[in-house]
């Protein structure tokens, strides 16, 4: 069986430390990307809320237009259908 020396253990620990550092760096990059994705999601949600607000205003406007048209139809006298001779 091969002897295990302190130098061998030290070299293995240095390699493990380097690997752990790479993992931490990768984890940091993933966190930054996740933060960017969250920011994009928040801005998309705000855009959707703005679209809903615009849609609600258009719906209200359409309701007002429809009410005005109904009032106008009630105010006009009925017309006879056009019959060409």
WOTASUL-V292444 format. One record per pair of residues at least 24 apart in sequence whose ideal C-beta (glycine too) atoms are under 8 Angstrom apart, sorted by the first residue. I is the first residue (numbers start at 0). J is the second residue. Records with the same first field share a line. If there is no record, write none. Layout:
BEGIN
I->J  J
END
This chain:
BEGIN
none
END
